[in-house]
Amino acid sequence: MRTTVTLDQDVERMLREAMHRSRTSFKKALNTAIRAGLSQTTTRVVSRPFVLKARPLGLRPGLDPAGFNKLADDLEVDAMLEKGQGGGAK
């Protein structure tokens, strides 16, 4: 079959390099490259989707999750107070 194809510059360069390496004609190098490219997509193995198995971690007995928010607030207040004292701003 005869057809006209417009190649991108990088594709043309790769094709000409393949022609030079294999010492074949443009037609043979193009057909080889197309066969190799098309056969890869048909033999591609379908992989299974990644599944993450979640499990509850829980907290150690005696730890209150609401206490973490209070702790974060206390640390933020302490940091603001230190920043105010160390920076000389009054």
PDB file of N, CA, C and O in Angstrom:
ATOM      1  N   MET A   1       0.855  -1.174   0.000  1.00  0.00           N
ATOM      2  CA  MET A   1       0.000   0.000   0.000  1.00  0.00           C
ATOM      3  C   MET A   1       0.895   1.229   0.000  1.00  0.00           C
ATOM      4  O   MET A   1       1.886   1.285   0.729  1.00  0.00           O
ATOM      5  N   ARG A   2       0.551   2.186  -0.799  1.00  0.00           N
ATOM      6  CA  ARG A   2       1.307   3.415  -0.892  1.00  0.00           C
ATOM      7  C   ARG A   2       0.487   4.504  -0.221  1.00  0.00           C
ATOM      8  O   ARG A   2      -0.701   4.662  -0.499  1.00  0.00           O
ATOM      9  N   THR A   3       1.144   5.266   0.682  1.00  0.00           N
ATOM     10  CA  THR A   3       0.456   6.351   1.380  1.00  0.00           C
ATOM     11  C   THR A   3       1.462   7.437   1.724  1.00  0.00           C
ATOM     12  O   THR A   3       2.670   7.202   1.722  1.00  0.00           O
ATOM     13  N   THR A   4       0.958   8.618   2.018  1.00  0.00           N
ATOM     14  CA  THR A   4       1.806   9.743   2.410  1.00  0.00           C
ATOM     15  C   THR A   4       1.670   9.948   3.910  1.00  0.00           C
ATOM     16  O   THR A   4       0.563  10.018   4.442  1.00  0.00           O
ATOM     17  N   VAL A   5       2.798  10.042   4.577  1.00  0.00           N
ATOM     18  CA  VAL A   5       2.818  10.220   6.024  1.00  0.00           C
ATOM     19  C   VAL A   5       3.715  11.405   6.346  1.00  0.00           C
ATOM     20  O   VAL A   5       4.796  11.544   5.773  1.00  0.00           O
ATOM     21  N   THR A   6       3.273  12.256   7.256  1.00  0.00           N
ATOM     22  CA  THR A   6       4.102  13.363   7.717  1.00  0.00           C
ATOM     23  C   THR A   6       4.693  12.973   9.072  1.00  0.00           C
ATOM     24  O   THR A   6       3.962  12.715  10.028  1.00  0.00           O
ATOM     25  N   LEU A   7       6.024  12.933   9.141  1.00  0.00           N
ATOM     26  CA  LEU A   7       6.714  12.537  10.366  1.00  0.00           C
ATOM     27  C   LEU A   7       7.199  13.768  11.124  1.00  0.00           C
ATOM     28  O   LEU A   7       7.610  14.759  10.521  1.00  0.00           O
ATOM     29  N   ASP A   8       7.145  13.694  12.437  1.00  0.00           N
ATOM     30  CA  ASP A   8       7.755  14.740  13.248  1.00  0.00           C
ATOM     31  C   ASP A   8       9.264  14.656  13.066  1.00  0.00           C
ATOM     32  O   ASP A   8       9.799  13.617  12.677  1.00  0.00           O
ATOM     33  N   GLN A   9       9.942  15.762  13.351  1.00  0.00           N
ATOM     34  CA  GLN A   9      11.388  15.806  13.129  1.00  0.00           C
ATOM     35  C   GLN A   9      12.128  14.767  13.963  1.00  0.00           C
ATOM     36  O   GLN A   9      13.060  14.131  13.474  1.00  0.00           O
ATOM     37  N   ASP A  10      11.722  14.591  15.218  1.00  0.00           N
ATOM     38  CA  ASP A  10      12.422  13.625  16.066  1.00  0.00           C
ATOM     39  C   ASP A  10      12.188  12.194  15.578  1.00  0.00           C
ATOM     40  O   ASP A  10      13.082  11.352  15.668  1.00  0.00           O
ATOM     41  N   VAL A  11      10.989  11.918  15.062  1.00  0.00           N
ATOM     42  CA  VAL A  11      10.685  10.582  14.550  1.00  0.00           C
ATOM     43  C   VAL A  11      11.499  10.322  13.283  1.00  0.00           C
ATOM     44  O   VAL A  11      12.024   9.225  13.091  1.00  0.00           O
ATOM     45  N   GLU A  12      11.601  11.323  12.431  1.00  0.00           N
ATOM     46  CA  GLU A  12      12.402  11.172  11.218  1.00  0.00           C
ATOM     47  C   GLU A  12      13.865  10.898  11.567  1.00  0.00           C
ATOM     48  O   GLU A  12      14.511  10.052  10.948  1.00  0.00           O
ATOM     49  N   ARG A  13      14.380  11.619  12.559  1.00  0.00           N
ATOM     50  CA  ARG A  13      15.760  11.421  12.971  1.00  0.00           C
ATOM     51  C   ARG A  13      15.969  10.002  13.499  1.00  0.00           C
ATOM     52  O   ARG A  13      16.959   9.352  13.161  1.00  0.00           O
ATOM     53  N   MET A  14      15.034   9.517  14.333  1.00  0.00           N
ATOM     54  CA  MET A  14      15.157   8.156  14.863  1.00  0.00           C
ATOM     55  C   MET A  14      15.071   7.126  13.752  1.00  0.00           C
ATOM     56  O   MET A  14      15.779   6.119  13.776  1.00  0.00           O
ATOM     57  N   LEU A  15      14.209   7.375  12.782  1.00  0.00           N
ATOM     58  CA  LEU A  15      14.057   6.441  11.670  1.00  0.00           C
ATOM     59  C   LEU A  15      15.316   6.407  10.813  1.00  0.00           C
ATOM     60  O   LEU A  15      15.751   5.336  10.390  1.00  0.00           O
ATOM     61  N   ARG A  16      15.895   7.557  10.560  1.00  0.00           N
ATOM     62  CA  ARG A  16      17.129   7.608   9.761  1.00  0.00           C
ATOM     63  C   ARG A  16      18.280   6.930  10.521  1.00  0.00           C
ATOM     64  O   ARG A  16      19.118   6.270   9.906  1.00  0.00           O
ATOM     65  N   GLU A  17      18.326   7.089  11.854  1.00  0.00           N
ATOM     66  CA  GLU A  17      19.348   6.407  12.641  1.00  0.00           C
ATOM     67  C   GLU A  17      19.154   4.890  12.575  1.00  0.00           C
ATOM     68  O   GLU A  17      20.129   4.142  12.498  1.00  0.00           O
ATOM     69  N   ALA A  18      17.900   4.439  12.605  1.00  0.00           N
ATOM     70  CA  ALA A  18      17.613   3.009  12.496  1.00  0.00           C
ATOM     71  C   ALA A  18      18.026   2.488  11.118  1.00  0.00           C
ATOM     72  O   ALA A  18      18.555   1.382  11.003  1.00  0.00           O
ATOM     73  N   MET A  19      17.783   3.285  10.075  1.00  0.00           N
ATOM     74  CA  MET A  19      18.195   2.906   8.720  1.00  0.00           C
ATOM     75  C   MET A  19      19.712   2.731   8.665  1.00  0.00           C
ATOM     76  O   MET A  19      20.225   1.774   8.085  1.00  0.00           O
ATOM     77  N   HIS A  20      20.414   3.682   9.284  1.00  0.00           N
ATOM     78  CA  HIS A  20      21.871   3.645   9.259  1.00  0.00           C
ATOM     79  C   HIS A  20      22.408   2.434  10.033  1.00  0.00           C
ATOM     80  O   HIS A  20      23.315   1.748   9.564  1.00  0.00           O
ATOM     81  N   ARG A  21      21.843   2.176  11.221  1.00  0.00           N
ATOM     82  CA  ARG A  21      22.298   1.051  12.053  1.00  0.00           C
ATOM     83  C   ARG A  21      22.064  -0.287  11.362  1.00  0.00           C
ATOM     84  O   ARG A  21      22.932  -1.160  11.355  1.00  0.00           O
ATOM     85  N   SER A  22      20.877  -0.431  10.783  1.00  0.00           N
ATOM     86  CA  SER A  22      20.536  -1.729  10.185  1.00  0.00           C
ATOM     87  C   SER A  22      20.903  -1.821   8.708  1.00  0.00           C
ATOM     88  O   SER A  22      20.783  -2.878   8.088  1.00  0.00           O
ATOM     89  N   ARG A  23      21.349  -0.701   8.160  1.00  0.00           N
ATOM     90  CA  ARG A  23      21.718  -0.637   6.731  1.00  0.00           C
ATOM     91  C   ARG A  23      20.598  -1.153   5.846  1.00  0.00           C
ATOM     92  O   ARG A  23      20.797  -1.988   4.964  1.00  0.00           O
ATOM     93  N   THR A  24      19.395  -0.616   6.120  1.00  0.00           N
ATOM     94  CA  THR A  24      18.221  -0.993   5.326  1.00  0.00           C
ATOM     95  C   THR A  24      17.623   0.252   4.694  1.00  0.00           C
ATOM     96  O   THR A  24      18.053   1.376   4.952  1.00  0.00           O
ATOM     97  N   SER A  25      16.632   0.022   3.872  1.00  0.00           N
ATOM     98  CA  SER A  25      15.956   1.129   3.196  1.00  0.00           C
ATOM     99  C   SER A  25      14.985   1.828   4.142  1.00  0.00           C
ATOM    100  O   SER A  25      14.652   1.323   5.214  1.00  0.00           O
ATOM    101  N   PHE A  26      14.546   2.997   3.711  1.00  0.00           N
ATOM    102  CA  PHE A  26      13.575   3.763   4.480  1.00  0.00           C
ATOM    103  C   PHE A  26      12.309   2.940   4.689  1.00  0.00           C
ATOM    104  O   PHE A  26      11.783   2.870   5.800  1.00  0.00           O
ATOM    105  N   LYS A  27      11.824   2.321   3.624  1.00  0.00           N
ATOM    106  CA  LYS A  27      10.594   1.529   3.680  1.00  0.00           C
ATOM    107  C   LYS A  27      10.713   0.383   4.681  1.00  0.00           C
ATOM    108  O   LYS A  27       9.808   0.163   5.487  1.00  0.00           O
ATOM    109  N   LYS A  28      11.826  -0.347   4.631  1.00  0.00           N
ATOM    110  CA  LYS A  28      11.992  -1.490   5.530  1.00  0.00           C
ATOM    111  C   LYS A  28      12.139  -1.028   6.979  1.00  0.00           C
ATOM    112  O   LYS A  28      11.571  -1.644   7.881  1.00  0.00           O
ATOM    113  N   ALA A  29      12.890   0.041   7.214  1.00  0.00           N
ATOM    114  CA  ALA A  29      13.067   0.555   8.581  1.00  0.00           C
ATOM    115  C   ALA A  29      11.740   1.056   9.143  1.00  0.00           C
ATOM    116  O   ALA A  29      11.437   0.832  10.315  1.00  0.00           O
ATOM    117  N   LEU A  30      10.955   1.728   8.318  1.00  0.00           N
ATOM    118  CA  LEU A  30       9.653   2.233   8.763  1.00  0.00           C
ATOM    119  C   LEU A  30       8.709   1.077   9.097  1.00  0.00           C
ATOM    120  O   LEU A  30       8.058   1.091  10.142  1.00  0.00           O
ATOM    121  N   ASN A  31       8.632   0.083   8.222  1.00  0.00           N
ATOM    122  CA  ASN A  31       7.760  -1.067   8.477  1.00  0.00           C
ATOM    123  C   ASN A  31       8.188  -1.822   9.736  1.00  0.00           C
ATOM    124  O   ASN A  31       7.336  -2.260  10.509  1.00  0.00           O
ATOM    125  N   THR A  32       9.488  -1.979   9.951  1.00  0.00           N
ATOM    126  CA  THR A  32       9.989  -2.665  11.145  1.00  0.00           C
ATOM    127  C   THR A  32       9.605  -1.891  12.404  1.00  0.00           C
ATOM    128  O   THR A  32       9.162  -2.477  13.392  1.00  0.00           O
ATOM    129  N   ALA A  33       9.779  -0.567  12.361  1.00  0.00           N
ATOM    130  CA  ALA A  33       9.458   0.265  13.522  1.00  0.00           C
ATOM    131  C   ALA A  33       7.964   0.231  13.832  1.00  0.00           C
ATOM    132  O   ALA A  33       7.567   0.156  14.995  1.00  0.00           O
ATOM    133  N   ILE A  34       7.137   0.286  12.787  1.00  0.00           N
ATOM    134  CA  ILE A  34       5.686   0.250  12.999  1.00  0.00           C
ATOM    135  C   ILE A  34       5.264  -1.110  13.543  1.00  0.00           C
ATOM    136  O   ILE A  34       4.441  -1.182  14.457  1.00  0.00           O
ATOM    137  N   ARG A  35       5.816  -2.185  12.992  1.00  0.00           N
ATOM    138  CA  ARG A  35       5.486  -3.526  13.503  1.00  0.00           C
ATOM    139  C   ARG A  35       5.873  -3.668  14.977  1.00  0.00           C
ATOM    140  O   ARG A  35       5.104  -4.194  15.782  1.00  0.00           O
ATOM    141  N   ALA A  36       7.062  -3.198  15.317  1.00  0.00           N
ATOM    142  CA  ALA A  36       7.528  -3.300  16.705  1.00  0.00           C
ATOM    143  C   ALA A  36       6.625  -2.490  17.632  1.00  0.00           C
ATOM    144  O   ALA A  36       6.261  -2.956  18.712  1.00  0.00           O
ATOM    145  N   GLY A  37       6.271  -1.296  17.216  1.00  0.00           N
ATOM    146  CA  GLY A  37       5.419  -0.455  18.047  1.00  0.00           C
ATOM    147  C   GLY A  37       4.021  -1.005  18.206  1.00  0.00           C
ATOM    148  O   GLY A  37       3.473  -0.983  19.308  1.00  0.00           O
ATOM    149  N   LEU A  38       3.434  -1.495  17.134  1.00  0.00           N
ATOM    150  CA  LEU A  38       2.071  -2.017  17.212  1.00  0.00           C
ATOM    151  C   LEU A  38       2.005  -3.359  17.919  1.00  0.00           C
ATOM    152  O   LEU A  38       1.007  -3.661  18.573  1.00  0.00           O
ATOM    153  N   SER A  39       3.044  -4.167  17.801  1.00  0.00           N
ATOM    154  CA  SER A  39       2.999  -5.468  18.469  1.00  0.00           C
ATOM    155  C   SER A  39       3.154  -5.313  19.976  1.00  0.00           C
ATOM    156  O   SER A  39       2.668  -6.158  20.727  1.00  0.00           O
ATOM    157  N   GLN A  40       3.809  -4.273  20.431  1.00  0.00           N
ATOM    158  CA  GLN A  40       3.949  -4.053  21.874  1.00  0.00           C
ATOM    159  C   GLN A  40       2.605  -3.766  22.510  1.00  0.00           C
ATOM    160  O   GLN A  40       2.346  -4.237  23.617  1.00  0.00           O
ATOM    161  N   THR A  41       1.748  -3.017  21.857  1.00  0.00           N
ATOM    162  CA  THR A  41       0.456  -2.675  22.456  1.00  0.00           C
ATOM    163  C   THR A  41      -0.483  -3.868  22.492  1.00  0.00           C
ATOM    164  O   THR A  41      -1.348  -3.942  23.365  1.00  0.00           O
ATOM    165  N   THR A  42      -0.329  -4.816  21.552  1.00  0.00           N
ATOM    166  CA  THR A  42      -1.236  -5.951  21.536  1.00  0.00           C
ATOM    167  C   THR A  42      -0.811  -7.043  22.519  1.00  0.00           C
ATOM    168  O   THR A  42      -1.641  -7.851  22.936  1.00  0.00           O
ATOM    169  N   THR A  43       0.477  -7.075  22.896  1.00  0.00           N
ATOM    170  CA  THR A  43       0.943  -8.103  23.813  1.00  0.00           C
ATOM    171  C   THR A  43       1.107  -7.569  25.234  1.00  0.00           C
ATOM    172  O   THR A  43       1.650  -8.258  26.099  1.00  0.00           O
ATOM    173  N   ARG A  44       0.648  -6.369  25.472  1.00  0.00           N
ATOM    174  CA  ARG A  44       0.779  -5.772  26.793  1.00  0.00           C
ATOM    175  C   ARG A  44      -0.049  -6.550  27.809  1.00  0.00           C
ATOM    176  O   ARG A  44      -1.211  -6.867  27.554  1.00  0.00           O
ATOM    177  N   VAL A  45       0.531  -6.852  28.931  1.00  0.00           N
ATOM    178  CA  VAL A  45      -0.139  -7.584  29.989  1.00  0.00           C
ATOM    179  C   VAL A  45      -0.975  -6.606  30.808  1.00  0.00           C
ATOM    180  O   VAL A  45      -0.501  -5.549  31.224  1.00  0.00           O
ATOM    181  N   VAL A  46      -2.208  -6.981  31.021  1.00  0.00           N
ATOM    182  CA  VAL A  46      -3.091  -6.146  31.824  1.00  0.00           C
ATOM    183  C   VAL A  46      -2.772  -6.403  33.286  1.00  0.00           C
ATOM    184  O   VAL A  46      -2.887  -7.527  33.775  1.00  0.00           O
ATOM    185  N   SER A  47      -2.374  -5.352  33.971  1.00  0.00           N
ATOM    186  CA  SER A  47      -2.021  -5.526  35.378  1.00  0.00           C
ATOM    187  C   SER A  47      -3.248  -5.304  36.252  1.00  0.00           C
ATOM    188  O   SER A  47      -4.183  -4.588  35.891  1.00  0.00           O
ATOM    189  N   ARG A  48      -3.206  -5.939  37.402  1.00  0.00           N
ATOM    190  CA  ARG A  48      -4.308  -5.784  38.346  1.00  0.00           C
ATOM    191  C   ARG A  48      -4.238  -4.397  38.970  1.00  0.00           C
ATOM    192  O   ARG A  48      -3.143  -3.876  39.185  1.00  0.00           O
ATOM    193  N   PRO A  49      -5.375  -3.795  39.264  1.00  0.00           N
ATOM    194  CA  PRO A  49      -5.355  -2.491  39.914  1.00  0.00           C
ATOM    195  C   PRO A  49      -4.782  -2.610  41.323  1.00  0.00           C
ATOM    196  O   PRO A  49      -4.975  -3.617  42.005  1.00  0.00           O
ATOM    197  N   PHE A  50      -4.084  -1.580  41.738  1.00  0.00           N
ATOM    198  CA  PHE A  50      -3.504  -1.564  43.073  1.00  0.00           C
ATOM    199  C   PHE A  50      -4.619  -1.396  44.088  1.00  0.00           C
ATOM    200  O   PHE A  50      -5.441  -0.486  43.976  1.00  0.00           O
ATOM    201  N   VAL A  51      -4.643  -2.273  45.074  1.00  0.00           N
ATOM    202  CA  VAL A  51      -5.669  -2.218  46.117  1.00  0.00           C
ATOM    203  C   VAL A  51      -4.968  -2.063  47.454  1.00  0.00           C
ATOM    204  O   VAL A  51      -4.085  -2.849  47.799  1.00  0.00           O
ATOM    205  N   LEU A  52      -5.358  -1.067  48.186  1.00  0.00           N
ATOM    206  CA  LEU A  52      -4.810  -0.825  49.510  1.00  0.00           C
ATOM    207  C   LEU A  52      -5.754  -1.407  50.532  1.00  0.00           C
ATOM    208  O   LEU A  52      -6.932  -1.052  50.586  1.00  0.00           O
ATOM    209  N   LYS A  53      -5.232  -2.298  51.339  1.00  0.00           N
ATOM    210  CA  LYS A  53      -6.066  -2.910  52.363  1.00  0.00           C
ATOM    211  C   LYS A  53      -5.894  -2.114  53.653  1.00  0.00           C
ATOM    212  O   LYS A  53      -4.838  -2.158  54.284  1.00  0.00           O
ATOM    213  N   ALA A  54      -6.921  -1.400  54.031  1.00  0.00           N
ATOM    214  CA  ALA A  54      -6.874  -0.575  55.227  1.00  0.00           C
ATOM    215  C   ALA A  54      -7.226  -1.408  56.446  1.00  0.00           C
ATOM    216  O   ALA A  54      -8.023  -2.344  56.380  1.00  0.00           O
ATOM    217  N   ARG A  55      -6.627  -1.052  57.529  1.00  0.00           N
ATOM    218  CA  ARG A  55      -6.959  -1.721  58.779  1.00  0.00           C
ATOM    219  C   ARG A  55      -6.981  -0.668  59.876  1.00  0.00           C
ATOM    220  O   ARG A  55      -6.204   0.286  59.837  1.00  0.00           O
ATOM    221  N   PRO A  56      -7.852  -0.831  60.840  1.00  0.00           N
ATOM    222  CA  PRO A  56      -7.925   0.164  61.915  1.00  0.00           C
ATOM    223  C   PRO A  56      -6.680   0.086  62.793  1.00  0.00           C
ATOM    224  O   PRO A  56      -6.280  -0.990  63.235  1.00  0.00           O
ATOM    225  N   LEU A  57      -6.081   1.241  63.034  1.00  0.00           N
ATOM    226  CA  LEU A  57      -4.899   1.266  63.883  1.00  0.00           C
ATOM    227  C   LEU A  57      -5.261   1.458  65.346  1.00  0.00           C
ATOM    228  O   LEU A  57      -4.623   0.902  66.241  1.00  0.00           O
ATOM    229  N   GLY A  58      -6.278   2.240  65.566  1.00  0.00           N
ATOM    230  CA  GLY A  58      -6.707   2.466  66.940  1.00  0.00           C
ATOM    231  C   GLY A  58      -5.663   3.217  67.748  1.00  0.00           C
ATOM    232  O   GLY A  58      -4.544   3.438  67.285  1.00  0.00           O
ATOM    233  N   LEU A  59      -6.030   3.599  68.934  1.00  0.00           N
ATOM    234  CA  LEU A  59      -5.115   4.285  69.841  1.00  0.00           C
ATOM    235  C   LEU A  59      -4.848   3.402  71.034  1.00  0.00           C
ATOM    236  O   LEU A  59      -5.629   2.506  71.354  1.00  0.00           O
ATOM    237  N   ARG A  60      -3.754   3.661  71.677  1.00  0.00           N
ATOM    238  CA  ARG A  60      -3.444   2.932  72.893  1.00  0.00           C
ATOM    239  C   ARG A  60      -4.492   3.268  73.951  1.00  0.00           C
ATOM    240  O   ARG A  60      -5.037   4.372  73.955  1.00  0.00           O
ATOM    241  N   PRO A  61      -4.768   2.349  74.821  1.00  0.00           N
ATOM    242  CA  PRO A  61      -5.736   2.630  75.885  1.00  0.00           C
ATOM    243  C   PRO A  61      -5.269   3.826  76.719  1.00  0.00           C
ATOM    244  O   PRO A  61      -4.094   3.937  77.070  1.00  0.00           O
ATOM    245  N   GLY A  62      -6.204   4.705  77.023  1.00  0.00           N
ATOM    246  CA  GLY A  62      -5.897   5.866  77.841  1.00  0.00           C
ATOM    247  C   GLY A  62      -5.598   7.122  77.044  1.00  0.00           C
ATOM    248  O   GLY A  62      -5.507   8.200  77.631  1.00  0.00           O
ATOM    249  N   LEU A  63      -5.440   7.027  75.720  1.00  0.00           N
ATOM    250  CA  LEU A  63      -5.198   8.217  74.890  1.00  0.00           C
ATOM    251  C   LEU A  63      -6.528   8.721  74.351  1.00  0.00           C
ATOM    252  O   LEU A  63      -7.316   7.968  73.779  1.00  0.00           O
ATOM    253  N   ASP A  64      -6.754  10.004  74.546  1.00  0.00           N
ATOM    254  CA  ASP A  64      -8.000  10.631  74.105  1.00  0.00           C
ATOM    255  C   ASP A  64      -7.731  11.403  72.822  1.00  0.00           C
ATOM    256  O   ASP A  64      -6.932  12.340  72.839  1.00  0.00           O
ATOM    257  N   PRO A  65      -8.371  11.044  71.705  1.00  0.00           N
ATOM    258  CA  PRO A  65      -8.110  11.744  70.442  1.00  0.00           C
ATOM    259  C   PRO A  65      -8.445  13.231  70.525  1.00  0.00           C
ATOM    260  O   PRO A  65      -7.813  14.033  69.838  1.00  0.00           O
ATOM    261  N   ALA A  66      -9.405  13.616  71.331  1.00  0.00           N
ATOM    262  CA  ALA A  66      -9.747  15.035  71.462  1.00  0.00           C
ATOM    263  C   ALA A  66      -8.611  15.783  72.149  1.00  0.00           C
ATOM    264  O   ALA A  66      -8.458  16.988  71.951  1.00  0.00           O
ATOM    265  N   GLY A  67      -7.818  15.089  72.947  1.00  0.00           N
ATOM    266  CA  GLY A  67      -6.697  15.720  73.629  1.00  0.00           C
ATOM    267  C   GLY A  67      -5.605  16.175  72.674  1.00  0.00           C
ATOM    268  O   GLY A  67      -4.850  17.095  72.988  1.00  0.00           O
ATOM    269  N   PHE A  68      -5.516  15.538  71.507  1.00  0.00           N
ATOM    270  CA  PHE A  68      -4.508  15.946  70.526  1.00  0.00           C
ATOM    271  C   PHE A  68      -4.781  17.360  70.017  1.00  0.00           C
ATOM    272  O   PHE A  68      -3.848  18.139  69.821  1.00  0.00           O
ATOM    273  N   ASN A  69      -6.032  17.689  69.807  1.00  0.00           N
ATOM    274  CA  ASN A  69      -6.373  19.047  69.364  1.00  0.00           C
ATOM    275  C   ASN A  69      -6.007  20.059  70.437  1.00  0.00           C
ATOM    276  O   ASN A  69      -5.478  21.126  70.127  1.00  0.00           O
ATOM    277  N   LYS A  70      -6.281  19.737  71.694  1.00  0.00           N
ATOM    278  CA  LYS A  70      -5.936  20.647  72.790  1.00  0.00           C
ATOM    279  C   LYS A  70      -4.428  20.823  72.866  1.00  0.00           C
ATOM    280  O   LYS A  70      -3.938  21.935  73.061  1.00  0.00           O
ATOM    281  N   LEU A  71      -3.691  19.726  72.711  1.00  0.00           N
ATOM    282  CA  LEU A  71      -2.241  19.788  72.740  1.00  0.00           C
ATOM    283  C   LEU A  71      -1.716  20.669  71.607  1.00  0.00           C
ATOM    284  O   LEU A  71      -0.817  21.481  71.823  1.00  0.00           O
ATOM    285  N   ALA A  72      -2.266  20.516  70.408  1.00  0.00           N
ATOM    286  CA  ALA A  72      -1.841  21.335  69.264  1.00  0.00           C
ATOM    287  C   ALA A  72      -2.128  22.807  69.536  1.00  0.00           C
ATOM    288  O   ALA A  72      -1.300  23.662  69.221  1.00  0.00           O
ATOM    289  N   ASP A  73      -3.282  23.117  70.116  1.00  0.00           N
ATOM    290  CA  ASP A  73      -3.616  24.504  70.450  1.00  0.00           C
ATOM    291  C   ASP A  73      -2.645  25.065  71.489  1.00  0.00           C
ATOM    292  O   ASP A  73      -2.189  26.202  71.367  1.00  0.00           O
ATOM    293  N   ASP A  74      -2.335  24.277  72.496  1.00  0.00           N
ATOM    294  CA  ASP A  74      -1.408  24.723  73.535  1.00  0.00           C
ATOM    295  C   ASP A  74      -0.018  24.991  72.961  1.00  0.00           C
ATOM    296  O   ASP A  74       0.622  25.980  73.318  1.00  0.00           O
ATOM    297  N   LEU A  75       0.445  24.122  72.082  1.00  0.00           N
ATOM    298  CA  LEU A  75       1.756  24.307  71.462  1.00  0.00           C
ATOM    299  C   LEU A  75       1.782  25.553  70.576  1.00  0.00           C
ATOM    300  O   LEU A  75       2.784  26.267  70.528  1.00  0.00           O
ATOM    301  N   GLU A  76       0.688  25.805  69.885  1.00  0.00           N
ATOM    302  CA  GLU A  76       0.607  26.986  69.037  1.00  0.00           C
ATOM    303  C   GLU A  76       0.641  28.257  69.888  1.00  0.00           C
ATOM    304  O   GLU A  76       1.309  29.224  69.524  1.00  0.00           O
ATOM    305  N   VAL A  77      -0.069  28.263  71.011  1.00  0.00           N
ATOM    306  CA  VAL A  77      -0.060  29.428  71.906  1.00  0.00           C
ATOM    307  C   VAL A  77       1.342  29.640  72.462  1.00  0.00           C
ATOM    308  O   VAL A  77       1.825  30.772  72.508  1.00  0.00           O
ATOM    309  N   ASP A  78       2.001  28.563  72.885  1.00  0.00           N
ATOM    310  CA  ASP A  78       3.362  28.672  73.417  1.00  0.00           C
ATOM    311  C   ASP A  78       4.317  29.238  72.369  1.00  0.00           C
ATOM    312  O   ASP A  78       5.167  30.070  72.687  1.00  0.00           O
ATOM    313  N   ALA A  79       4.181  28.791  71.123  1.00  0.00           N
ATOM    314  CA  ALA A  79       5.046  29.284  70.051  1.00  0.00           C
ATOM    315  C   ALA A  79       4.809  30.759  69.789  1.00  0.00           C
ATOM    316  O   ALA A  79       5.759  31.505  69.551  1.00  0.00           O
ATOM    317  N   MET A  80       3.574  31.185  69.829  1.00  0.00           N
ATOM    318  CA  MET A  80       3.259  32.604  69.616  1.00  0.00           C
ATOM    319  C   MET A  80       3.821  33.460  70.747  1.00  0.00           C
ATOM    320  O   MET A  80       4.332  34.553  70.502  1.00  0.00           O
ATOM    321  N   LEU A  81       3.728  32.971  71.982  1.00  0.00           N
ATOM    322  CA  LEU A  81       4.264  33.719  73.121  1.00  0.00           C
ATOM    323  C   LEU A  81       5.783  33.832  73.030  1.00  0.00           C
ATOM    324  O   LEU A  81       6.343  34.895  73.297  1.00  0.00           O
ATOM    325  N   GLU A  82       6.457  32.736  72.652  1.00  0.00           N
ATOM    326  CA  GLU A  82       7.909  32.770  72.507  1.00  0.00           C
ATOM    327  C   GLU A  82       8.324  33.716  71.400  1.00  0.00           C
ATOM    328  O   GLU A  82       9.323  34.424  71.530  1.00  0.00           O
ATOM    329  N   LYS A  83       7.584  33.735  70.334  1.00  0.00           N
ATOM    330  CA  LYS A  83       7.894  34.607  69.211  1.00  0.00           C
ATOM    331  C   LYS A  83       7.749  36.066  69.634  1.00  0.00           C
ATOM    332  O   LYS A  83       8.554  36.913  69.246  1.00  0.00           O
ATOM    333  N   GLY A  84       6.734  36.352  70.422  1.00  0.00           N
ATOM    334  CA  GLY A  84       6.518  37.716  70.887  1.00  0.00           C
ATOM    335  C   GLY A  84       7.607  38.174  71.846  1.00  0.00           C
ATOM    336  O   GLY A  84       7.984  39.346  71.815  1.00  0.00           O
ATOM    337  N   GLN A  85       8.120  37.305  72.687  1.00  0.00           N
ATOM    338  CA  GLN A  85       9.146  37.670  73.668  1.00  0.00           C
ATOM    339  C   GLN A  85      10.513  37.764  73.002  1.00  0.00           C
ATOM    340  O   GLN A  85      11.290  38.670  73.305  1.00  0.00           O
ATOM    341  N   GLY A  86      10.809  36.844  72.107  1.00  0.00           N
ATOM    342  CA  GLY A  86      12.145  36.800  71.489  1.00  0.00           C
ATOM    343  C   GLY A  86      12.347  37.868  70.437  1.00  0.00           C
ATOM    344  O   GLY A  86      13.484  38.266  70.184  1.00  0.00           O
ATOM    345  N   GLY A  87      11.286  38.342  69.820  1.00  0.00           N
ATOM    346  CA  GLY A  87      11.410  39.308  68.745  1.00  0.00           C
ATOM    347  C   GLY A  87      11.515  40.732  69.214  1.00  0.00           C
ATOM    348  O   GLY A  87      11.775  41.626  68.408  1.00  0.00           O
ATOM    349  N   GLY A  88      11.320  40.972  70.486  1.00  0.00           N
ATOM    350  CA  GLY A  88      11.417  42.323  71.000  1.00  0.00           C
ATOM    351  C   GLY A  88      10.148  43.117  70.798  1.00  0.00           C
ATOM    352  O   GLY A  88      10.105  44.280  71.200  1.00  0.00           O
ATOM    353  N   ALA A  89       9.143  42.574  70.215  1.00  0.00           N
ATOM    354  CA  ALA A  89       7.878  43.288  70.000  1.00  0.00           C
ATOM    355  C   ALA A  89       7.085  43.252  71.281  1.00  0.00           C
ATOM    356  O   ALA A  89       6.956  42.201  71.909  1.00  0.00           O
ATOM    357  N   LYS A  90       6.553  44.392  71.675  1.00  0.00           N
ATOM    358  CA  LYS A  90       5.752  44.466  72.890  1.00  0.00           C
ATOM    359  C   LYS A  90       4.487  45.231  72.649  1.00  0.00           C
ATOM    360  O   LYS A  90       3.682  45.397  73.566  1.00  0.00           O
TER     361      LYS A  90
END
